[in-house]
Every structure is written in structure tokens, then in C-alpha cells.
């Protein structure tokens, strides 16, 4: 499971992963991040909360890499 939180006043994107995360969930997360990045200003802050993460499928790694590349392209601080 994942949640995306966007705070425009703080120019912050928070991604939280909990429980067991699957490839399908990571793909949905990637799409939500893509939309959030259209709202954020350059030099936004990114917070990734893995506190409740139990496991994540190894197959998620390409989507995670894509999320990181998108954030870099959008000028993450």
C-alpha cells in the first residue's frame, strides 16, 4: 500500500509505503507522482516514508527508478 501527500504551501511531496507493496501498486504510485509533479514548483522537497513497509516486490525497482528520474527531472531539492 502507498499514499501520496502533496503540500503546495510547503512545496513538499510525501510518499509513504506500508505493508506489502506490489508492482501494480508501484505503477499506480508512479502515475500519481507524475500528476503531483505538474503541481509542485522546482526545488520541491521529497519525503519517502518507509516506516510501515514490510516488503516490496523486487519487480518494483524499475518503477522506483522511474519515480526518482521524474523527481530529478522536475528539480527535486
N, C-alpha and C positions, 0 to 999 in steps of 0.2 A: 504494500500500500504506500501511496505517496500523497503529499499535499503540497500545493504551491501557494505561497502567500506573497502578495505584491503590496509594498508600501510606497506610494508615489511621493509622499511628503518627505520620506527619508531616502528615497531613490534606492530601495532595497528589495531584492528578490530572495525569498527563503524557500528552499526545497527541503522537505522533511520526508525521510524514508522510514517506514515502520514495518515490522513483521517480516514476512517473506515476500520479496519483490520479484516479479516475473518479467519476462521480456515484453509481454503485452502491456503491462503497467508502465514499463520504462519507455515504451514507444509513445504511450499517451502522455507521459510526463514530458517527453521531448516536444510534443506538439503544443502543450500548454506553455512551456518555456519559450518556444518560438513566438507565441502570441504575446507573452509578457514582455519580451524584449522589444516589441514595437511600441510599448508604452514608456519604458524606462529611458532616462537620459543617459548619455555617455558617462562613464566613470561611476556606474552604479555599484552598490555593494551586493555581493552574493554570499549567502549563508547556506550551508548544506548541513542539515541536522541528521546525524546517523544514530542518535541516541537509542531509538527503539528498533533499529534494524537487527533482525535475527539472521537473515540470509538473503543473498541476491544471486540469481542465476548468472553463471559465467557468460551466458549468451547476451547479457545486458551491456557488456563492455563497449560494443560499437555505438550503441545509443548514448551511453555516458560520454564517450569521446566526442560524439556529435554535439551534445549539450555543451561540453566545455569549449569546443571550437566556436559554437554560436555565441557563447558568452564572450569569448575573446574578441570575436569579430565585432561585437556590439560595444566594445571598450569597457569591459568589467574593470573595476578598480583593482 
